[in-house]
Amino acid sequence: MIPYSRQSVNEADVKAVAKVLRSPFLTQGPAIASFEKALAKKVGAKFCVALNSGTAALHAAYAAAGIGAGDEAIVPALTFVATANAALYLGARPVFADVDPKTGLMNPKDAEQKITSKTKAIVPVDYAGRPVDLAAFRALAKKHKLVFIEDGAQSLGASYRGKPVGAQADMTMFSFHPVKSITTAEGGAIVTDNEAYYQTMLAFRTHGITNNRALMKEKNKPSWYSEMQMLGYNYRISDIHAALGESQLKRLDSFVAKRRARAQKYEALLKNVSGIISPPSDSEVAKSAWHLYTVRLGPEIADRRDEVFVALREKGIGVQVHHIPAYLHPYYASLGYGAGLCPITEQFVASEISLPLYPDLAASDQAFVVKTLKCILNTL
Ligand SMILES: *Cc1c(COP(=O)(O)O)cnc(C)c1O
């Protein structure tokens, strides 16, 4: 099976991990701060906190934003469930906004209509690796005094108006799951320029405990003293994972360049294939990290998506659908959400297929994907 995505791990990565395994610290050692510093520098942010998953990172960011019981966070309907779930963890309610029918990115106008007196944060997602309209969301957050958290799980390595994604929202989250831009196996991070958010997330990651003398409530305590100031979690990343992340980060630009080249190849190969709508290409403003290559079937055949999907899988092509809107899952139904909330998202997802895309995707495999897809469409 040609997977829809997979990691690229080389000997340098293996060596970086082995070095930690032979060192005194497997966790809570120097590799974590080293990775955080490298990532902050790469995206042009002041601070970075690495955690043991992107989901933990979202939880930490929402907590730092002060989201609590009774609050609302606006999230796009077209995302992985974690973006919405992180609000539920804190007793808040995710409110779903609809997306742009071409890009699949949260529509700032629909998001604005969903703002209420309870809204605390707005959390657009860089779907498929393409940055959202960061300027529009920044303006919206400012106007309504909301915290702007960017779910950049899919977009590390993307840029907006010539600057890397990462220092343009109040906080930006990245995921290092093996299908994302770089991997730590499991892992995630938040980057921010805000020191107060940074300190809160550092403590949140480790039970709410701080060792920082300057931040302690109790003064003049002996040096063994540490202080639990809030309810936190064990969301620490290990030094093993962090070392893998720092080694991978060195190849981020080349990973994204390879993804982009393969996306451009798909675009050229699929240009005149009737019934296939390719995702928008990069623009001057927004350059995607090309996490996914998301084609949609045109309106004349959209209702046959599942047939096309199954036929591709039968030929050994590991296509996927991104994403089932969170509110259509049974758990969300039990909370009172239901179909019809975001009709454009529902239509988008119903016609969507993610084709295999990753840095080491072979040219012959890519040609096979396109040839097979054309064949299947011809027999519909
Ligand atoms: C992958 C992903 C997450 C969750 O990240 P994990 O590291 O798997 O916990 C959250 N949001 C989006 C949009 C994602 O793609």
The ligand as a Tripos MOL2 file, in Angstrom:
@<TRIPOS>MOLECULE
LIG
   15    15     1     0     0
SMALL
NO_CHARGES

@<TRIPOS>ATOM
      1 C1         -2.5000   16.2220   14.0250 C.3       1 LIG1
      2 C2         -3.4280   17.2970   14.4320 C.ar      1 LIG1
      3 C3         -3.6990   17.5940   15.7760 C.ar      1 LIG1
      4 C4         -3.2460   16.7280   16.9240 C.3       1 LIG1
      5 O1         -1.8860   16.5380   17.0090 O.3       1 LIG1
      6 P1         -1.3190   15.2290   17.7710 P.3       1 LIG1
      7 O2          0.1600   15.4960   17.7970 O.co2     1 LIG1
      8 O3         -1.6730   14.0440   16.9400 O.co2     1 LIG1
      9 O4         -1.9160   15.1780   19.1210 O.co2     1 LIG1
     10 C5         -4.5040   18.6820   16.0600 C.ar      1 LIG1
     11 N1         -5.0210   19.4510   15.0800 N.ar      1 LIG1
     12 C6         -4.8150   19.1750   13.7680 C.ar      1 LIG1
     13 C7         -5.4110   20.0640   12.7420 C.3       1 LIG1
     14 C8         -4.0270   18.0810   13.4030 C.ar      1 LIG1
     15 O5         -3.8400   17.8120   12.1060 O.3       1 LIG1
@<TRIPOS>BOND
     1     1     2 1
     2     2     3 ar
     3     2    14 ar
     4     3     4 1
     5     3    10 ar
     6     4     5 1
     7     5     6 1
     8     6     7 2
     9     6     8 1
    10     6     9 1
    11    10    11 ar
    12    11    12 ar
    13    12    13 1
    14    12    14 ar
    15    14    15 1
@<TRIPOS>SUBSTRUCTURE
     1 LIG1         1 GROUP 0 **** ****
